[in-house]
């Protein structure tokens, strides 16, 4: 009987040792759970901010496209050009409207048309030479032979 009592005393001592350890593990689990929930809330808030920025960008881009389309509506047809909505660029479809064949000079008619169209939009940032006959779209390359003359 004494042996049975000794074994039961040893068993209860081991069980009381595990109770504080299980409480400690439960506490750690609750702490990690709170950290995970806090992190998830922060990530969700960041995702909402990114979504708001993307929506604002899309709305501004659409409004800018509408404004550009309204501003250049008549000119695009004369220039034989199209306004691309994806990147808000103007694509000229027929270079004959812009340049004389074999020349890098803008045609005077197109040059005047661009000067009047863009001057109203960007009056403060355009150089004064736009619209004058000396304005050039690209400079002509000069020929320099290589080697002895």
N, C-alpha and C positions, 0 to 999 in steps of 0.2 A: 504494500500500500504506500509506503514511503517513496518507493521508486516511481509509482504513478504520479504522486503529488509533485515530485521533483521534475518529472517530464512536463507536467502541466504548467509549473512555474516557469520553466525555460521557454515553453511555447508562448505563453502570454507575454514574456519579456520580448521575444522576437516580434510578436504582433504589435506591441506598443511602439517598437522601433519603426515599423513601416507606416504607421498612421501619420506622424509628422512629415515623413517623406512624401506621402501621397498628397497631403495638404499643400506642401511646397510645390509639387508638380501641378496641382490644380491652380494655384496662384499664378505660376508661370504661364500656364495655358491661357488664363484670363488676361494677363498682361499682353501676350502676343496677339490675342484676339482683338484687344482694344487698339493695339498698334496697327493691325491689318485693317480694321474698320476705318481708322483715322486716315490711313494712306489711301484707301479706296475713295473716301469722300474728297480728298485733295485731288486725286486723279480725275474724278468725275467733274470737279469744278474747273480744272484745267481743260478738259475736253469740251466743256460748255463754252469756255472763252475762245478756244480755237474755232469752234463752230460759229460763234458770233462774228469773229473776224472774217471767216470764209464767206458768210452770208453778206456782210457789209462790203467785202471786196467784189462779190458778184453783182450786188446792187449798184455800186459805183461804176463798175465796168459797163453794165447795161445802160446806165444813165449817160455815161460818156459816149458810148456808141450812138445813142439816140441824138445827143447834141452834135456830134461830128456829122452824122448822117443828115441832120437838119441843116447844118452850116454849109455843107458841100454838096447838097442834093443836086443843084443844077450844074455845078462844076464837074462833078464826077462823070456825067453824061458827055459833056464837052471834051473832057480829057480822055474819055474812053478808059475809065478807071473804075475800080470797085473798092468799097470799104470792107475790110475783113474783120468780122466780129471777134474771132478768137484772140487775135493779138492787136486789134485796133490799128491796123496798118492800112495804107492805101496802096493798092496794087495797080500799076498801069499795064493795061493789056496790049496796047499798040504803041510801040516806040516811035512810029512814024509821026505821031501827034507831038512828041516831045522834041525830037532831034531831026535835023536834016540828015540824009543818008551820008555816012562817012564822016560825020562831024560830031564833036563833043559839045558844041554850042547849043544851048536851048533855042528853040524857035522863038522869035520875038513875040508872037501871039500868045504862046504858052507862058512865056516869061512874064508878060504883063498880067495875064490871068492869075498866075500864082502870086504875083506881088500884091494884087488887089485882094485876093482871097485871104492870104496869110497875114497881111499887114494889119487887118482889123483884129485878128485873134492874138497876134504876138507883137504888137506895135512896139513895146518897150524892149524886146529881146532881139529883134531882127536888125541886121546891119543896114545902113542907109543905102548901100549899093544895090540892094535887091530892087529890081524894076528898071534899072538903068541898062542901056545897051552893053555896057562892059561887064556885067555880071556873067559869070561862067559856071556851068554845072561841074565841069571837070577840066583840069588843065591838059593841054596837048603835050604829048611826050616828044622830046627832041631826040634826034638820032645822033648818037656818039659812037663812031666806029671803034672797034677794039683792035689794038695792035698798032704797028707803025703805019704812018700815013703815006 
